[in-house]
Amino acid sequence: MLQSPAPTPPQSPKWTGQPIVLVGLMGAGKSTVGRRLAIRLGLPFVDADTEIETAAGMSIPDIFDRFGEAYFRDGERRVIARLMEGQKRVIATGGGAFVDPQTRAAILDRGYAIWLDAKPSVLVERVSRRDTRPLLRGRDPLAVLEELARVRNPFYATAHLRVSSHRAPHDATVNAILKALNQP
């Protein structure tokens, strides 16, 4: 059973140069928006899921199948902590990363968390394009995403900034983030 997160901190667009960490449900656009945001800010981009697969030498679905979610979350926590060290960058996380208390605390302490918030109906359209999501296999995507939103949104709401990701080009989301960060 997941415990509720600490009270929501005040949303603040004051980014001071720490790593930007994109959080939110699968399909919210973290990787696509992250790449475009990094280009616009002149920063490197890194996808935590890709880094996890590289470190493990196998795909995320294979990690889930062979070792389970707890094992995956432990590796994810270590990879994200490593990615937040060193140079400024934009980091896209997996949908469940920010729910883990230790990962969330590290991101909130050493990074600048941006929640890409999207309605489950929008997410279903996006995630149904590929069959690589372990949590959706053999299940009704809308029901799964509605339940994930119910459980995870209170955690995502503790991010430093919340930006809507809706039925629009990803550049609209990038522009909304840049505006909130007071960046050109």
Backbone as a printed PyTorch tensor [residue, N CA C, xyz], in Angstrom:
tensor([[[  0.8460,  -1.1820,   0.0000],
         [  0.0000,   0.0000,   0.0000],
         [  0.8880,   1.2400,   0.0000]],

        [[  0.6300,   2.1390,  -0.8890],
         [  1.3980,   3.3730,  -0.9660],
         [  0.9540,   4.3370,   0.1110]],

        [[  1.9120,   4.9880,   0.7270],
         [  1.5830,   6.0090,   1.7090],
         [  1.4640,   7.3390,   0.9920]],

        [[  0.5850,   8.1830,   1.5070],
         [  0.4230,   9.5080,   0.9090],
         [  1.7040,  10.3100,   1.0590]],

        [[  1.9800,  11.1410,   0.0740],
         [  3.1770,  11.9700,   0.1560],
         [  2.9990,  13.0780,   1.1770]],

        [[  4.0970,  13.7710,   1.4190],
         [  4.0570,  14.9360,   2.3020],
         [  3.1630,  15.9940,   1.6670]],

        [[  2.7510,  17.0000,   2.4260],
         [  1.9200,  18.0590,   1.8520],
         [  2.5710,  18.6640,   0.6060]],

        [[  1.7390,  19.1180,  -0.2910],
         [  2.1970,  19.6970,  -1.5470],
         [  2.9610,  20.9890,  -1.2940]],

        [[  4.2020,  21.0950,  -1.8170],
         [  4.9190,  22.3610,  -1.6650],
         [  4.2950,  23.3950,  -2.5860]],

        [[  4.4930,  24.6720,  -2.2900],
         [  3.9570,  25.6800,  -3.1930],
         [  4.6010,  25.5350,  -4.5610]],

        [[  3.7940,  25.6050,  -5.6090],
         [  4.3130,  25.5250,  -6.9700],
         [  5.1470,  26.7710,  -7.2190]],

        [[  6.3310,  26.5910,  -7.7640],
         [  7.2300,  27.7170,  -7.9650],
         [  7.9080,  27.6270,  -9.3140]],

        [[  7.7890,  28.6630, -10.1370],
         [  8.4870,  28.6410, -11.4190],
         [  9.9530,  29.0400, -11.3030]],

        [[ 10.4680,  29.1540, -10.0920],
         [ 11.8460,  29.6270,  -9.9240],
         [ 12.8300,  28.4820, -10.0680]],

        [[ 13.2990,  28.3230, -11.2810],
         [ 14.3150,  27.3190, -11.5680],
         [ 15.6690,  27.9830, -11.4090]],

        [[ 16.5650,  27.3480, -10.6700],
         [ 17.8710,  27.9520, -10.4010],
         [ 19.0220,  27.1790, -11.0290]],

        [[ 18.7180,  26.3750, -12.0480],
         [ 19.7850,  25.7080, -12.7830],
         [ 20.0490,  24.2740, -12.4060]],

        [[ 19.3230,  23.7140, -11.4660],
         [ 19.4980,  22.3050, -11.1200],
         [ 18.9170,  21.4300, -12.2200]],

        [[ 19.2070,  20.1180, -12.2090],
         [ 18.6410,  19.2430, -13.2410],
         [ 17.1140,  19.3570, -13.2630]],

        [[ 16.5560,  19.4050, -14.4560],
         [ 15.1100,  19.4070, -14.6220],
         [ 14.6860,  17.9550, -14.7780]],

        [[ 13.7460,  17.5340, -13.9390],
         [ 13.3020,  16.1400, -13.9370],
         [ 11.8130,  16.1160, -14.2610]],

        [[ 11.4780,  15.5130, -15.4030],
         [ 10.0860,  15.4320, -15.8310],
         [  9.4400,  14.1880, -15.2470]],

        [[  8.2850,  14.3900, -14.5960],
         [  7.5500,  13.2980, -13.9670],
         [  6.1170,  13.2970, -14.4840]],

        [[  5.4490,  12.1730, -14.3530],
         [  4.0570,  12.0640, -14.7780],
         [  3.7700,  10.6620, -15.2740]],

        [[  2.5280,  10.4310, -15.5940],
         [  2.0960,   9.1100, -16.0510],
         [  2.6860,   8.7610, -17.4070]],

        [[  2.7030,   7.4720, -17.7140],
         [  3.1570,   7.0200, -19.0290],
         [  2.3150,   7.6990, -20.1050]],

        [[  2.9780,   8.1530, -21.1370],
         [  2.2780,   8.8110, -22.2310],
         [  2.1190,  10.3100, -22.0710]],

        [[  2.5490,  10.8660, -20.9490],
         [  2.3950,  12.3070, -20.7310],
         [  3.3130,  13.1260, -21.6340]],

        [[  4.3380,  12.4830, -22.1980],
         [  5.2460,  13.1840, -23.1050],
         [  6.5990,  13.4870, -22.5070]],

        [[  6.9510,  12.8170, -21.4250],
         [  8.2000,  13.1370, -20.7330],
         [  9.4270,  13.0180, -21.6340]],

        [[  9.5160,  11.9630, -22.4200],
         [ 10.6840,  11.7900, -23.2930],
         [ 10.6680,  12.7650, -24.4630]],

        [[  9.5490,  12.8710, -25.1450],
         [  9.4690,  13.7530, -26.3110],
         [  9.6130,  15.2140, -25.9030]],

        [[  8.8750,  15.6210, -24.8890],
         [  8.9650,  16.9970, -24.3970],
         [ 10.3620,  17.2490, -23.8350]],

        [[ 10.9030,  16.2660, -23.1330],
         [ 12.2340,  16.4140, -22.5480],
         [ 13.3050,  16.6810, -23.5840]],

        [[ 13.2710,  15.9300, -24.6870],
         [ 14.2540,  16.1540, -25.7610],
         [ 14.1470,  17.5700, -26.3110]],

        [[ 12.9370,  17.9960, -26.5750],
         [ 12.7220,  19.3260, -27.1520],
         [ 13.0580,  20.4360, -26.1580]],

        [[ 12.7190,  20.2240, -24.8990],
         [ 13.0420,  21.2030, -23.8600],
         [ 14.5530,  21.3390, -23.7140]],

        [[ 15.2550,  20.2300, -23.7190],
         [ 16.7190,  20.2510, -23.5990],
         [ 17.3470,  21.0440, -24.7400]],

        [[ 16.8630,  20.8310, -25.9550],
         [ 17.3890,  21.5840, -27.1000],
         [ 17.1750,  23.0710, -26.9000]],

        [[ 15.9750,  23.4310, -26.4970],
         [ 15.6530,  24.8570, -26.3240],
         [ 16.4770,  25.5070, -25.2060]],

        [[ 16.8080,  24.7270, -24.1790],
         [ 17.6040,  25.2570, -23.0650],
         [ 19.1070,  25.0850, -23.2840]],

        [[ 19.4890,  24.3950, -24.3470],
         [ 20.9040,  24.1430, -24.6060],
         [ 21.5210,  23.1920, -23.5960]],

        [[ 20.7250,  22.2210, -23.1420],
         [ 21.1790,  21.2570, -22.1410],
         [ 21.1480,  19.8450, -22.7230]],

        [[ 21.9350,  18.9350, -22.1590],
         [ 21.8250,  17.5420, -22.5760],
         [ 20.5020,  16.9510, -22.0880]],

        [[ 20.0220,  15.9460, -22.8080],
         [ 18.8140,  15.2180, -22.4190],
         [ 19.1910,  13.7790, -22.1230]],

        [[ 18.5410,  13.2080, -21.1270],
         [ 18.7350,  11.7950, -20.8300],
         [ 17.4050,  11.1930, -20.4020]],

        [[ 17.1360,  10.0030, -20.9190],
         [ 15.9310,   9.2640, -20.5610],
         [ 16.3310,   8.2130, -19.5290]],

        [[ 15.7840,   8.3160, -18.3290],
         [ 16.1560,   7.3930, -17.2540],
         [ 15.8700,   5.9390, -17.6310]],

        [[ 14.7640,   5.6890, -18.3440],
         [ 14.4510,   4.3140, -18.7320],
         [ 15.5230,   3.7350, -19.6560]],

        [[ 16.0150,   4.5310, -20.5850],
         [ 17.0870,   4.0750, -21.4800],
         [ 18.3430,   3.7690, -20.6790]],

        [[ 18.6560,   4.6270, -19.7230],
         [ 19.8380,   4.4070, -18.8740],
         [ 19.6870,   3.1480, -18.0250]],

        [[ 18.4850,   2.8870, -17.5560],
         [ 18.2300,   1.6720, -16.7660],
         [ 18.4390,   0.4370, -17.6400]],

        [[ 17.9100,   0.4730, -18.8650],
         [ 18.0790,  -0.6620, -19.7720],
         [ 19.5490,  -0.9000, -20.0940]],

        [[ 20.3040,   0.1760, -20.2870],
         [ 21.7290,   0.0510, -20.5650],
         [ 22.4560,  -0.5640, -19.3700]],

        [[ 22.1490,  -0.0660, -18.1690],
         [ 22.8080,  -0.5760, -16.9600],
         [ 22.4710,  -2.0460, -16.7130]],

        [[ 21.2300,  -2.4300, -16.9880],
         [ 20.7860,  -3.8060, -16.7300],
         [ 21.1230,  -4.7610, -17.8730]],

        [[ 21.3680,  -4.2010, -19.0580],
         [ 21.6230,  -5.0540, -20.2190],
         [ 20.3870,  -5.7870, -20.6990]],

        [[ 19.2140,  -5.2380, -20.3850],
         [ 17.9480,  -5.8260, -20.8440],
         [ 16.8600,  -4.7660, -20.8370]],

        [[ 15.7570,  -5.0790, -21.5110],
         [ 14.6540,  -4.1260, -21.6020],
         [ 13.8910,  -4.0460, -20.2800]],

        [[ 13.1620,  -2.9580, -20.1100],
         [ 12.3620,  -2.8000, -18.8930],
         [ 11.3090,  -3.9080, -18.7780]],

        [[ 10.5870,  -4.2590, -19.8590],
         [  9.6560,  -5.3940, -19.7190],
         [ 10.3580,  -6.6760, -19.2690]],

        [[ 11.5770,  -6.9110, -19.7650],
         [ 12.3220,  -8.1030, -19.3400],
         [ 12.7180,  -8.0200, -17.8670]],

        [[ 13.0960,  -6.8310, -17.4020],
         [ 13.4380,  -6.6560, -15.9810],
         [ 12.2120,  -6.9720, -15.1250]],

        [[ 11.0480,  -6.4030, -15.5000],
         [  9.8060,  -6.6800, -14.7600],
         [  9.5080,  -8.1750, -14.7560]],

        [[  9.6020,  -8.8210, -15.9200],
         [  9.2730, -10.2500, -16.0300],
         [ 10.2110, -11.1290, -15.2140]],

        [[ 11.5010, -10.8300, -15.2710],
         [ 12.4880, -11.6990, -14.6080],
         [ 12.6490, -11.4150, -13.1250]],

        [[ 12.5800, -10.1390, -12.7370],
         [ 12.9250,  -9.7850, -11.3590],
         [ 11.8170,  -9.0940, -10.5730]],

        [[ 10.7980,  -8.5720, -11.2520],
         [  9.6900,  -7.9170, -10.5680],
         [  9.8760,  -6.4110, -10.4410]],

        [[  8.7870,  -5.7670, -10.0380],
         [  8.7830,  -4.3040,  -9.9630],
         [  9.6970,  -3.7680,  -8.8680]],

        [[  9.7690,  -4.4210,  -7.7120],
         [ 10.6020,  -3.9280,  -6.6130],
         [ 12.0700,  -3.8530,  -7.0370]],

        [[ 12.5330,  -4.8770,  -7.7250],
         [ 13.9120,  -4.8950,  -8.2170],
         [ 14.1380,  -3.7470,  -9.2050]],

        [[ 13.1700,  -3.5730, -10.1200],
         [ 13.2600,  -2.4890, -11.0960],
         [ 13.3330,  -1.1340, -10.3910]],

        [[ 12.4560,  -0.8990,  -9.4040],
         [ 12.4240,   0.4040,  -8.7160],
         [ 13.7370,   0.6820,  -7.9900]],

        [[ 14.3670,  -0.3460,  -7.4580],
         [ 15.6510,  -0.1550,  -6.7900],
         [ 16.7080,   0.3170,  -7.7860]],

        [[ 16.7740,  -0.3260,  -8.9330],
         [ 17.7200,   0.0990,  -9.9700],
         [ 17.3930,   1.4790, -10.4950]],

        [[ 16.1170,   1.7460, -10.6640],
         [ 15.6720,   3.0620, -11.1400],
         [ 16.1090,   4.1640, -10.1780]],

        [[ 15.9600,   3.9200,  -8.8820],
         [ 16.3460,   4.8910,  -7.8530],
         [ 17.8370,   5.2210,  -7.9620]],

        [[ 18.6570,   4.1940,  -8.1310],
         [ 20.1020,   4.4070,  -8.2200],
         [ 20.4890,   5.1380,  -9.5030]],

        [[ 19.8660,   4.7930, -10.6110],
         [ 20.1790,   5.4410, -11.8900],
         [ 19.7800,   6.9150, -11.8460]],

        [[ 18.5970,   7.2190, -11.3390],
         [ 18.1490,   8.6250, -11.2840],
         [ 19.0580,   9.4370, -10.3630]],

        [[ 19.4690,   8.8700,  -9.2480],
         [ 20.3930,   9.5790,  -8.3450],
         [ 21.6940,   9.9040,  -9.0710]],

        [[ 22.2040,   8.9530,  -9.8460],
         [ 23.4370,   9.1790, -10.6130],
         [ 23.2340,  10.2610, -11.6700]],

        [[ 22.0860,  10.2340, -12.3370],
         [ 21.8280,  11.2110, -13.4030],
         [ 21.7090,  12.6380, -12.8800]],

        [[ 21.3360,  12.7870, -11.6340],
         [ 21.1950,  14.1370, -11.0730],
         [ 22.5190,  14.7090, -10.5760]],

        [[ 23.5630,  13.9120, -10.5830],
         [ 24.8830,  14.4000, -10.1900],
         [ 25.5590,  15.0500, -11.3950]],

        [[ 26.4420,  15.9620, -11.1380],
         [ 27.2290,  16.5370, -12.2260],
         [ 26.5220,  17.6400, -12.9690]],

        [[ 26.5950,  17.5730, -14.2970],
         [ 26.1370,  18.6730, -15.1360],
         [ 24.6230,  18.8530, -15.1350]],

        [[ 24.2170,  20.0820, -15.4410],
         [ 22.7960,  20.3700, -15.6250],
         [ 22.3050,  19.5720, -16.8170]],

        [[ 21.0590,  19.0830, -16.7370],
         [ 20.4710,  18.3350, -17.8360],
         [ 18.9710,  18.2530, -17.6380]],

        [[ 18.2950,  17.7640, -18.6550],
         [ 16.8730,  17.4590, -18.5840],
         [ 16.7510,  15.9440, -18.5360]],

        [[ 16.0150,  15.4490, -17.5440],
         [ 15.8780,  14.0180, -17.3150],
         [ 14.4040,  13.6340, -17.4160]],

        [[ 14.1070,  12.6530, -18.2640],
         [ 12.7600,  12.0740, -18.3260],
         [ 12.7670,  10.8200, -17.4670]],

        [[ 11.7930,  10.6970, -16.5790],
         [ 11.7010,   9.5290, -15.7160],
         [ 10.5620,   8.6210, -16.1600]],

        [[ 10.5770,   7.3980, -15.6790],
         [  9.4520,   6.5070, -15.8880],
         [  8.2870,   6.9570, -15.0230]],

        [[  7.0810,   6.5210, -15.3800],
         [  5.8780,   6.9780, -14.6970],
         [  5.8240,   6.6910, -13.2060]],

        [[  6.4330,   5.6090, -12.7580],
         [  6.3670,   5.2540, -11.3430],
         [  7.5210,   5.7560, -10.5010]],

        [[  8.5230,   6.3520, -11.1130],
         [  9.7260,   6.7690, -10.3830],
         [  9.4170,   7.7200,  -9.2340]],

        [[  8.5850,   8.7030,  -9.4790],
         [  8.3300,   9.7650,  -8.4960],
         [  7.4530,   9.2780,  -7.3440]],

        [[  6.8600,   8.1070,  -7.4930],
         [  6.0330,   7.5450,  -6.4220],
         [  6.9160,   6.9480,  -5.3280]],

        [[  8.0960,   6.4950,  -5.6930],
         [  9.0310,   5.9360,  -4.7140],
         [  9.4950,   7.0490,  -3.7780]],

        [[  9.3200,   6.8900,  -2.4600],
         [  9.6490,   7.9810,  -1.5280],
         [ 11.0960,   8.4530,  -1.6000]],

        [[ 12.0430,   7.5250,  -1.7250],
         [ 13.4520,   7.9270,  -1.7740],
         [ 13.7820,   8.6390,  -3.0840]],

        [[ 13.2630,   8.1450,  -4.1810],
         [ 13.5040,   8.7840,  -5.4730],
         [ 12.8790,  10.1730,  -5.4850]],

        [[ 11.6370,  10.2680,  -5.0100],
         [ 10.9500,  11.5630,  -4.9710],
         [ 11.7210,  12.5600,  -4.1050]],

        [[ 12.1670,  12.1300,  -2.9320],
         [ 12.9070,  13.0310,  -2.0360],
         [ 14.1880,  13.5240,  -2.7000]],

        [[ 14.8960,  12.6410,  -3.3820],
         [ 16.1370,  13.0380,  -4.0600],
         [ 15.8540,  14.0370,  -5.1740]],

        [[ 14.8070,  13.7800,  -5.9530],
         [ 14.4650,  14.6910,  -7.0440],
         [ 14.0650,  16.0510,  -6.4990]],

        [[ 13.2290,  16.0730,  -5.4690],
         [ 12.7840,  17.3480,  -4.9090],
         [ 13.9160,  18.1090,  -4.2410]],

        [[ 14.8840,  17.3850,  -3.7050],
         [ 16.0080,  18.0290,  -3.0180],
         [ 17.0800,  18.5300,  -3.9860]],

        [[ 17.4040,  17.7240,  -5.0090],
         [ 18.5420,  18.0540,  -5.8740],
         [ 18.1560,  18.4270,  -7.3040]],

        [[ 16.8880,  18.3040,  -7.6340],
         [ 16.4380,  18.5980,  -8.9840],
         [ 15.2880,  19.5780,  -8.9750]],

        [[ 14.7550,  19.8260, -10.1590],
         [ 13.5800,  20.6760, -10.3210],
         [ 12.5310,  19.8210, -11.0260]],

        [[ 11.5630,  19.3430, -10.2530],
         [ 10.5590,  18.4100, -10.7720],
         [  9.4450,  19.1590, -11.4880]],

        [[  9.1510,  18.7040, -12.7090],
         [  8.0410,  19.2560, -13.4810],
         [  7.0810,  18.1100, -13.7880]],

        [[  5.8400,  18.2590, -13.3160],
         [  4.8050,  17.2710, -13.5520],
         [  4.1030,  17.5800, -14.8640]],

        [[  4.2170,  16.6740, -15.8210],
         [  3.4590,  16.7710, -17.0600],
         [  2.1320,  16.0530, -16.8060]],

        [[  1.1010,  16.8350, -16.5980],
         [ -0.2100,  16.3180, -16.2110],
         [ -1.1070,  16.1840, -17.4350]],

        [[ -1.6000,  14.9860, -17.6840],
         [ -2.4930,  14.7320, -18.8150],
         [ -3.6520,  13.8580, -18.3580]],

        [[ -4.7890,  14.0580, -18.9770],
         [ -5.9680,  13.2580, -18.6650],
         [ -5.7700,  11.8280, -19.1850]],

        [[ -6.3000,  10.8460, -18.4640],
         [ -6.1720,   9.4590, -18.9130],
         [ -6.6440,   9.2260, -20.3490]],

        [[ -7.6840,   9.9110, -20.7830],
         [ -8.1680,   9.7150, -22.1590],
         [ -7.1150,  10.1360, -23.1870]],

        [[ -6.3600,  11.1850, -22.8880],
         [ -5.2770,  11.6210, -23.7760],
         [ -4.1360,  10.5960, -23.7320]],

        [[ -3.8430,  10.1180, -22.5470],
         [ -2.7600,   9.1480, -22.3820],
         [ -3.0370,   7.8520, -23.1350]],

        [[ -4.2890,   7.4000, -23.1270],
         [ -4.6450,   6.1660, -23.8250],
         [ -4.3170,   6.2930, -25.3050]],

        [[ -4.6540,   7.4290, -25.9010],
         [ -4.3440,   7.6510, -27.3180],
         [ -2.8470,   7.5180, -27.5730]],

        [[ -2.0540,   8.0630, -26.6800],
         [ -0.6020,   8.0690, -26.8670],
         [  0.0280,   6.7070, -26.6250]],

        [[ -0.3580,   6.0250, -25.5520],
         [  0.3060,   4.7610, -25.2070],
         [ -0.1400,   3.6010, -26.0750]],

        [[ -1.2760,   3.7230, -26.7440],
         [ -1.7470,   2.6160, -27.5680],
         [ -0.9720,   2.4940, -28.8760]],

        [[ -0.0690,   3.4240, -29.1330],
         [  0.7470,   3.3690, -30.3540],
         [  1.8380,   2.2980, -30.2710]],

        [[  2.2140,   1.9030, -29.0280],
         [  3.2520,   0.8700, -28.8420],
         [  2.8060,  -0.1040, -27.7630]],

        [[  3.2650,  -1.3370, -27.8580],
         [  2.8930,  -2.3620, -26.8790],
         [  4.0970,  -2.6970, -25.9930]],

        [[  4.6920,  -1.6810, -25.3890],
         [  5.8980,  -1.9100, -24.5940],
         [  5.7060,  -1.5570, -23.1220]],

        [[  4.4960,  -1.3130, -22.6920],
         [  4.2360,  -0.8740, -21.3210],
         [  3.8600,  -2.0650, -20.4430]],

        [[  4.7510,  -2.4990, -19.5390],
         [  4.4660,  -3.6840, -18.7240],
         [  3.1710,  -3.5780, -17.9150]],

        [[  2.8350,  -2.4060, -17.4340],
         [  1.6490,  -2.2670, -16.5960],
         [  0.3480,  -2.3230, -17.3940]],

        [[  0.4380,  -2.2580, -18.7240],
         [ -0.7650,  -2.2740, -19.5550],
         [ -1.0180,  -3.6190, -20.2370]],

        [[ -0.0570,  -4.5060, -20.1810],
         [ -0.1710,  -5.7700, -20.9090],
         [ -1.4220,  -6.5500, -20.5120]],

        [[ -2.2580,  -6.8250, -21.5340],
         [ -3.4430,  -7.6430, -21.3100],
         [ -4.5290,  -6.9820, -20.4820]],

        [[ -4.4850,  -5.6700, -20.3570],
         [ -5.4550,  -4.9640, -19.5140],
         [ -6.0800,  -3.8150, -20.2920]],

        [[ -7.1800,  -3.2830, -19.7850],
         [ -7.8530,  -2.1450, -20.3900],
         [ -7.0400,  -0.8820, -20.0800]],

        [[ -6.4160,  -0.2660, -21.1050],
         [ -5.5450,   0.8890, -20.8550],
         [ -6.2250,   2.0450, -20.1260]],

        [[ -7.4730,   2.3520, -20.4790],
         [ -8.1530,   3.4690, -19.8160],
         [ -8.3650,   3.1700, -18.3360]],

        [[ -8.8060,   1.9750, -18.0060],
         [ -9.0200,   1.6110, -16.5980],
         [ -7.7050,   1.6630, -15.8200]],

        [[ -6.6410,   1.1510, -16.4200],
         [ -5.3310,   1.1580, -15.7500],
         [ -4.8670,   2.6020, -15.5270]],

        [[ -4.9630,   3.4320, -16.5570],
         [ -4.4770,   4.8080, -16.4430],
         [ -5.3220,   5.6450, -15.4840]],

        [[ -6.6140,   5.4000, -15.4400],
         [ -7.4560,   6.1070, -14.4590],
         [ -7.0650,   5.7250, -13.0420]],

        [[ -6.7940,   4.4390, -12.8210],
         [ -6.3820,   3.9950, -11.4870],
         [ -4.9940,   4.5340, -11.1400]],

        [[ -4.0760,   4.4840, -12.1010],
         [ -2.7410,   5.0450, -11.8470],
         [ -2.8320,   6.5310, -11.5230]],

        [[ -3.6730,   7.2710, -12.2410],
         [ -3.8380,   8.7060, -11.9650],
         [ -4.3790,   8.9150, -10.5540]],

        [[ -5.3560,   8.1110, -10.1730],
         [ -5.9380,   8.2470,  -8.8350],
         [ -4.8810,   8.0450,  -7.7480]],

        [[ -4.0300,   7.0510,  -7.9510],
         [ -3.0130,   6.7200,  -6.9500],
         [ -1.8080,   7.6540,  -7.0300]],

        [[ -1.3430,   7.9410,  -8.2300],
         [ -0.0720,   8.6610,  -8.3900],
         [ -0.1780,  10.1800,  -8.4220]],

        [[ -1.3030,  10.7320,  -8.8500],
         [ -1.3880,  12.1890,  -8.9700],
         [ -1.0820,  12.9400,  -7.6730]],

        [[ -1.4860,  12.4260,  -6.4920],
         [ -1.0920,  13.1450,  -5.2660],
         [  0.4320,  13.2300,  -5.0840]],

        [[  1.1580,  12.2290,  -5.5660],
         [  2.6200,  12.2720,  -5.4920],
         [  3.1670,  13.2730,  -6.5040]],

        [[  2.6600,  13.1820,  -7.7520],
         [  3.1050,  14.1200,  -8.7860],
         [  2.8210,  15.5640,  -8.3760]],

        [[  1.7460,  15.7780,  -7.6350],
         [  1.3610,  17.1310,  -7.2270],
         [  2.3880,  17.7830,  -6.3000]],

        [[  3.3470,  17.0030,  -5.7830],
         [  4.3910,  17.5840,  -4.9370],
         [  5.5470,  18.1540,  -5.7600]],

        [[  5.4710,  18.0120,  -7.0840],
         [  6.5200,  18.5550,  -7.9640],
         [  6.5710,  20.0730,  -7.8350]],

        [[  7.7010,  20.6300,  -8.2010],
         [  7.8800,  22.0760,  -8.1280],
         [  6.9620,  22.8310,  -9.0850]],

        [[  6.6420,  22.2080, -10.2130],
         [  5.8580,  22.8610, -11.2470],
         [  4.9400,  21.8440, -11.9110]],

        [[  3.7260,  22.2590, -12.2050],
         [  2.7510,  21.4210, -12.9090],
         [  2.4170,  22.0790, -14.2440]],

        [[  2.5220,  21.3160, -15.3220],
         [  2.2260,  21.8100, -16.6600],
         [  1.2830,  20.8120, -17.3230]],

        [[  0.2190,  21.3180, -17.9210],
         [ -0.7330,  20.4450, -18.6160],
         [ -0.1460,  19.9460, -19.9270]],

        [[ -0.3500,  18.6690, -20.1750],
         [  0.0230,  18.0450, -21.4390],
         [ -1.2860,  17.5540, -22.0470]],

        [[ -1.7360,  18.2180, -23.0870],
         [ -3.0420,  17.8900, -23.6490],
         [ -2.9410,  17.6240, -25.1460]],

        [[ -4.0740,  17.4890, -25.7830],
         [ -4.1060,  17.2080, -27.2270],
         [ -3.6230,  18.4370, -27.9900]],

        [[ -2.3470,  18.5710, -28.0940],
         [ -1.7220,  19.6800, -28.8120],
         [ -0.3110,  19.2240, -29.1740]],

        [[  0.3410,  19.9190, -30.0880],
         [  1.7280,  19.5570, -30.3870],
         [  2.5840,  19.6450, -29.1190]],

        [[  3.5910,  18.7730, -29.0520],
         [  4.4720,  18.7680, -27.8760],
         [  5.1610,  20.1110, -27.6640]],

        [[  5.3780,  20.8490, -28.7400],
         [  6.0180,  22.1540, -28.5800],
         [  5.1710,  23.1130, -27.7470]],

        [[  3.8620,  22.9200, -27.7250],
         [  3.0050,  23.7550, -26.8740],
         [  3.3430,  23.5110, -25.4010]],

        [[  3.5920,  22.2510, -25.0570],
         [  3.9810,  21.9210, -23.6800],
         [  5.3600,  22.4860, -23.3710]],

        [[  6.2840,  22.3590, -24.3130],
         [  7.6290,  22.9220, -24.1320],
         [  7.5340,  24.4270, -23.9070]],

        [[  6.7520,  25.1080, -24.7200],
         [  6.5980,  26.5620, -24.5790],
         [  5.9950,  26.9310, -23.2350]],

        [[  5.0380,  26.1370, -22.7490],
         [  4.4380,  26.4030, -21.4370],
         [  5.4720,  26.2480, -20.3270]],

        [[  6.3410,  25.2470, -20.4470],
         [  7.3930,  25.0520, -19.4490],
         [  8.3620,  26.2330, -19.4790]],

        [[  8.8170,  26.6020, -20.6600],
         [  9.7640,  27.7160, -20.7820],
         [  9.1850,  29.0060, -20.2190]],

        [[  7.9230,  29.2400, -20.4750],
         [  7.2620,  30.4380, -19.9410],
         [  7.2450,  30.3920, -18.4090]],

        [[  6.8890,  29.2370, -17.8490],
         [  6.8560,  29.0850, -16.3900],
         [  8.2380,  29.2430, -15.7660]],

        [[  9.2700,  28.8320, -16.5150],
         [ 10.6490,  28.9550, -16.0090],
         [ 11.2560,  30.3230, -16.3030]],

        [[ 10.4680,  31.1990, -16.9430],
         [ 10.9670,  32.5230, -17.3390],
         [ 12.1700,  32.4280, -18.2620]],

        [[ 12.0790,  31.4670, -19.1900],
         [ 13.1350,  31.2720, -20.1730],
         [ 12.6160,  31.6450, -21.5520]],

        [[ 13.4690,  32.1500, -22.4430],
         [ 12.9970,  32.5180, -23.7760],
         [ 12.6290,  31.3110, -24.6200]]])
